[in-house]
Amino acid sequence: MEFSELIHKRKMTRSFLRDPIPESVLDRVLDQARRVPSAGNSQGFNFVVLEGHQTSAYWDVTLPKERRETFRWPNLLDAPVIITVWASPDAYLERYSRSDKQATGLGRGIEMWATPYWLVDSSFAAMVLQLAAINEGLGVLFFGMFDKASKVAEALKVPNECLPVGTVALGWPDPSGEPPGRSATELRRPIEGGPDAVVHRGSW
Ligand SMILES: Cc1cc2nc3c(=O)[nH]c(=O)nc-3n(C[C@H](O)[C@H](O)[C@H](O)COP(=O)(O)O)c2cc1C
Protein backbone atom coordinates (compact mmCIF):
# COMPACT_ATOMS: atom_id res chain seq x y z
CA MET A 1 0.00 0.00 0.00
CA GLU A 2 1.21 3.52 -0.77
CA PHE A 3 2.26 5.39 2.38
CA SER A 4 -0.18 8.29 1.85
CA GLU A 5 -3.03 5.83 1.17
CA LEU A 6 -2.15 4.01 4.40
CA ILE A 7 -2.25 7.24 6.40
CA HIS A 8 -5.55 8.34 4.90
CA LYS A 9 -7.20 4.91 5.23
CA ARG A 10 -6.08 4.46 8.84
CA LYS A 11 -9.08 4.23 11.14
CA MET A 12 -9.69 2.28 14.31
CA THR A 13 -11.56 -1.03 13.95
CA ARG A 14 -13.75 -2.17 16.84
CA SER A 15 -15.35 -5.28 15.35
CA PHE A 16 -13.31 -8.29 14.17
CA LEU A 17 -13.76 -11.67 12.55
CA ARG A 18 -12.47 -14.61 14.57
CA ASP A 19 -10.20 -15.81 11.75
CA PRO A 20 -6.63 -16.16 12.95
CA ILE A 21 -3.76 -14.00 11.73
CA PRO A 22 -1.15 -16.16 9.94
CA GLU A 23 2.07 -16.41 11.95
CA SER A 24 4.11 -14.98 9.07
CA VAL A 25 1.91 -11.86 8.96
CA LEU A 26 2.06 -11.33 12.72
CA ASP A 27 5.83 -11.89 12.74
CA ARG A 28 6.26 -9.26 10.00
CA VAL A 29 4.16 -6.74 11.92
CA LEU A 30 6.12 -7.30 15.15
CA ASP A 31 9.44 -7.10 13.34
CA GLN A 32 8.50 -3.78 11.72
CA ALA A 33 7.26 -2.36 15.02
CA ARG A 34 10.60 -2.94 16.75
CA ARG A 35 12.47 -0.92 14.09
CA VAL A 36 11.35 2.47 15.41
CA PRO A 37 13.84 5.12 16.56
CA SER A 38 14.55 5.26 20.30
CA ALA A 39 16.54 7.54 22.61
CA GLY A 40 20.12 6.28 22.82
CA ASN A 41 18.83 3.26 20.90
CA SER A 42 17.57 2.07 24.28
CA GLN A 43 14.62 0.23 22.71
CA GLY A 44 12.71 0.13 25.97
CA PHE A 45 9.45 -1.04 24.43
CA ASN A 46 7.93 -4.46 25.02
CA PHE A 47 4.99 -6.32 23.53
CA VAL A 48 3.07 -9.06 25.29
CA VAL A 49 1.33 -10.94 22.47
CA LEU A 50 -1.79 -13.00 23.18
CA GLU A 51 -3.15 -15.18 20.40
CA GLY A 52 -6.40 -17.14 20.06
CA HIS A 53 -7.65 -18.48 23.39
CA GLN A 54 -4.83 -16.64 25.20
CA THR A 55 -6.70 -13.34 24.63
CA SER A 56 -9.20 -14.34 27.33
CA ALA A 57 -6.44 -13.67 29.90
CA TYR A 58 -6.75 -10.00 28.91
CA TRP A 59 -10.54 -9.81 28.72
CA ASP A 60 -11.11 -11.71 31.95
CA VAL A 61 -9.23 -8.96 33.78
CA THR A 62 -10.43 -5.88 31.88
CA LEU A 63 -14.04 -6.73 31.01
CA PRO A 64 -15.76 -8.92 33.59
CA LYS A 65 -18.39 -11.29 32.15
CA GLU A 66 -21.32 -9.33 33.65
CA ARG A 67 -20.27 -6.19 31.75
CA ARG A 68 -19.98 -7.97 28.41
CA GLU A 69 -23.74 -8.14 27.77
CA THR A 70 -24.00 -4.36 27.58
CA PHE A 71 -20.59 -3.75 26.00
CA ARG A 72 -20.92 -1.50 22.94
CA TRP A 73 -18.42 -3.45 20.79
CA PRO A 74 -19.00 -7.17 21.53
CA ASN A 75 -17.03 -8.25 18.43
CA LEU A 76 -13.94 -6.49 19.74
CA LEU A 77 -13.55 -9.58 21.91
CA ASP A 78 -13.30 -11.69 18.72
CA ALA A 79 -9.97 -10.07 17.80
CA PRO A 80 -7.61 -13.04 17.35
CA VAL A 81 -4.62 -11.12 18.68
CA ILE A 82 -4.23 -8.74 21.63
CA ILE A 83 -0.90 -7.00 22.14
CA THR A 84 -0.22 -5.00 25.28
CA VAL A 85 2.59 -2.46 25.03
CA TRP A 86 4.86 -1.75 28.02
CA ALA A 87 7.58 0.86 28.49
CA SER A 88 10.72 0.07 30.47
CA PRO A 89 12.29 3.14 32.17
CA ASP A 90 15.08 0.90 33.47
CA ALA A 91 16.32 0.28 29.93
CA TYR A 92 16.94 4.05 29.63
CA LEU A 93 18.57 4.44 33.03
CA GLU A 94 20.91 1.56 32.18
CA ARG A 95 21.72 2.93 28.72
CA TYR A 96 22.32 6.49 29.95
CA SER A 97 24.57 5.26 32.77
CA ARG A 98 27.09 3.94 30.25
CA SER A 99 30.28 5.90 29.59
CA ASP A 100 29.18 7.54 26.31
CA LYS A 101 26.01 8.92 27.93
CA GLN A 102 27.09 9.38 31.56
CA ALA A 103 27.71 13.14 31.17
CA THR A 104 24.01 13.69 30.46
CA GLY A 105 23.19 12.75 34.07
CA LEU A 106 20.10 10.97 32.78
CA GLY A 107 21.20 7.63 34.16
CA ARG A 108 20.74 8.94 37.71
CA GLY A 109 16.97 8.57 37.80
CA ILE A 110 13.74 9.12 35.91
CA GLU A 111 13.26 12.50 37.61
CA MET A 112 16.19 13.78 35.51
CA TRP A 113 14.23 13.35 32.29
CA ALA A 114 12.22 16.36 30.99
CA THR A 115 10.43 13.95 28.66
CA PRO A 116 9.84 10.28 29.52
CA TYR A 117 11.41 8.85 26.39
CA TRP A 118 10.40 5.30 27.36
CA LEU A 119 6.80 6.40 26.74
CA VAL A 120 7.73 8.30 23.57
CA ASP A 121 9.57 5.33 22.08
CA SER A 122 6.95 2.82 23.13
CA SER A 123 4.27 5.02 21.58
CA PHE A 124 6.29 5.14 18.35
CA ALA A 125 6.46 1.34 18.44
CA ALA A 126 2.73 1.05 19.10
CA MET A 127 2.01 3.36 16.15
CA VAL A 128 4.27 1.49 13.73
CA LEU A 129 2.72 -1.76 14.95
CA GLN A 130 -0.69 -0.39 13.93
CA LEU A 131 0.47 0.93 10.56
CA ALA A 132 2.30 -2.31 9.75
CA ALA A 133 -0.86 -4.27 10.58
CA ILE A 134 -3.08 -2.05 8.42
CA ASN A 135 -0.55 -2.43 5.62
CA GLU A 136 -1.25 -6.19 5.82
CA GLY A 137 -4.99 -5.57 5.44
CA LEU A 138 -5.66 -6.04 9.15
CA GLY A 139 -7.76 -3.78 11.36
CA VAL A 140 -6.51 -2.46 14.70
CA LEU A 141 -7.81 -0.73 17.79
CA PHE A 142 -5.44 1.04 20.19
CA PHE A 143 -7.13 1.41 23.53
CA GLY A 144 -6.34 2.00 27.16
CA MET A 145 -5.98 -0.36 30.09
CA PHE A 146 -7.19 2.38 32.44
CA ASP A 147 -7.59 1.30 36.07
CA LYS A 148 -7.05 -2.36 35.10
CA ALA A 149 -3.40 -1.86 34.10
CA SER A 150 -1.88 -3.30 37.25
CA LYS A 151 -4.18 -6.34 37.11
CA VAL A 152 -3.24 -6.89 33.46
CA ALA A 153 0.45 -6.58 34.37
CA GLU A 154 0.02 -9.16 37.10
CA ALA A 155 -1.91 -11.60 34.89
CA LEU A 156 0.69 -11.31 32.11
CA LYS A 157 3.71 -11.42 34.45
CA VAL A 158 4.99 -8.02 33.31
CA PRO A 159 8.01 -6.82 35.36
CA ASN A 160 7.09 -4.29 38.08
CA GLU A 161 9.20 -1.48 36.64
CA CYS A 162 7.28 -1.42 33.34
CA LEU A 163 4.63 1.19 32.58
CA PRO A 164 1.45 0.43 30.64
CA VAL A 165 1.27 2.21 27.27
CA GLY A 166 -1.86 0.63 25.85
CA THR A 167 -3.44 -2.32 24.13
CA VAL A 168 -3.65 -3.05 20.42
CA ALA A 169 -6.36 -5.44 19.20
CA LEU A 170 -5.56 -6.88 15.78
CA GLY A 171 -7.61 -8.91 13.34
CA TRP A 172 -9.51 -9.00 10.10
CA PRO A 173 -12.20 -6.28 10.12
CA ASP A 174 -15.80 -7.51 10.33
CA PRO A 175 -17.36 -6.38 7.01
CA SER A 176 -20.81 -6.11 8.60
CA GLY A 177 -19.58 -3.00 10.40
CA GLU A 178 -19.69 -1.79 13.97
CA PRO A 179 -21.11 0.97 16.15
CA PRO A 180 -18.91 4.07 15.74
CA GLY A 181 -16.39 5.06 18.40
CA ARG A 182 -17.64 7.52 21.02
CA SER A 183 -15.37 10.24 19.63
CA ALA A 184 -16.23 9.65 15.97
CA THR A 185 -18.10 12.95 15.65
CA GLU A 186 -15.14 15.03 16.84
CA LEU A 187 -13.87 17.06 13.90
CA ARG A 188 -10.23 16.88 12.84
CA ARG A 189 -8.49 20.10 13.90
CA PRO A 190 -7.48 22.42 11.02
CA ILE A 191 -3.87 22.29 9.94
CA GLU A 192 -3.39 26.06 10.36
CA GLY A 193 -5.22 29.38 10.68
CA GLY A 194 -7.41 30.18 13.66
CA PRO A 195 -7.09 29.42 17.34
CA ASP A 196 -7.74 25.68 16.92
CA ALA A 197 -4.90 25.11 14.45
CA VAL A 198 -2.40 22.29 14.86
CA VAL A 199 0.49 24.07 13.13
CA HIS A 200 1.98 27.34 14.42
CA ARG A 201 4.57 28.77 12.07
CA GLY A 202 7.34 30.93 13.51
CA SER A 203 5.81 30.97 17.00
CA TRP A 204 2.60 29.92 18.74
C1 LIG B 1 -4.01 7.03 23.46
C2 LIG B 1 -5.29 6.53 22.83
C3 LIG B 1 -6.25 5.94 23.62
C4 LIG B 1 -7.42 5.45 23.06
N1 LIG B 1 -8.32 4.80 23.85
C5 LIG B 1 -9.43 4.29 23.29
C6 LIG B 1 -10.34 3.54 24.09
O1 LIG B 1 -10.13 3.31 25.27
N2 LIG B 1 -11.45 3.05 23.47
C7 LIG B 1 -11.71 3.26 22.15
O2 LIG B 1 -12.72 2.79 21.65
N3 LIG B 1 -10.86 3.98 21.37
C8 LIG B 1 -9.72 4.48 21.91
N4 LIG B 1 -8.84 5.18 21.13
C9 LIG B 1 -9.16 5.44 19.71
C10 LIG B 1 -9.61 6.88 19.49
O3 LIG B 1 -10.94 7.04 19.95
C11 LIG B 1 -9.53 7.19 17.98
O4 LIG B 1 -8.19 7.08 17.57
C12 LIG B 1 -10.03 8.60 17.65
O5 LIG B 1 -11.38 8.74 17.97
C13 LIG B 1 -9.84 8.93 16.16
O6 LIG B 1 -10.47 7.96 15.36
P1 LIG B 1 -9.64 7.15 14.24
O7 LIG B 1 -8.40 6.62 14.92
O8 LIG B 1 -10.54 6.04 13.79
O9 LIG B 1 -9.28 8.13 13.18
C14 LIG B 1 -7.66 5.63 21.67
C15 LIG B 1 -6.67 6.22 20.88
C16 LIG B 1 -5.50 6.65 21.43
C17 LIG B 1 -4.45 7.26 20.53
The ligand as an ORCA input file, in Angstrom:
! r2SCAN-3c Opt
* xyz 0 1
  C      -4.011      7.033     23.457
  C      -5.291      6.534     22.829
  C      -6.249      5.936     23.624
  C      -7.421      5.454     23.059
  N      -8.318      4.800     23.850
  C      -9.426      4.292     23.293
  C     -10.344      3.544     24.086
  O     -10.128      3.307     25.273
  N     -11.445      3.051     23.472
  C     -11.705      3.259     22.151
  O     -12.722      2.791     21.653
  N     -10.856      3.980     21.368
  C      -9.722      4.480     21.906
  N      -8.844      5.181     21.127
  C      -9.156      5.436     19.709
  C      -9.613      6.880     19.487
  O     -10.935      7.038     19.954
  C      -9.525      7.194     17.976
  O      -8.194      7.077     17.569
  C     -10.025      8.598     17.653
  O     -11.382      8.743     17.966
  C      -9.837      8.932     16.158
  O     -10.471      7.957     15.361
  P      -9.638      7.148     14.242
  O      -8.399      6.622     14.919
  O     -10.543      6.042     13.792
  O      -9.284      8.132     13.183
  C      -7.656      5.630     21.673
  C      -6.674      6.220     20.880
  C      -5.497      6.654     21.432
  C      -4.451      7.263     20.526
*
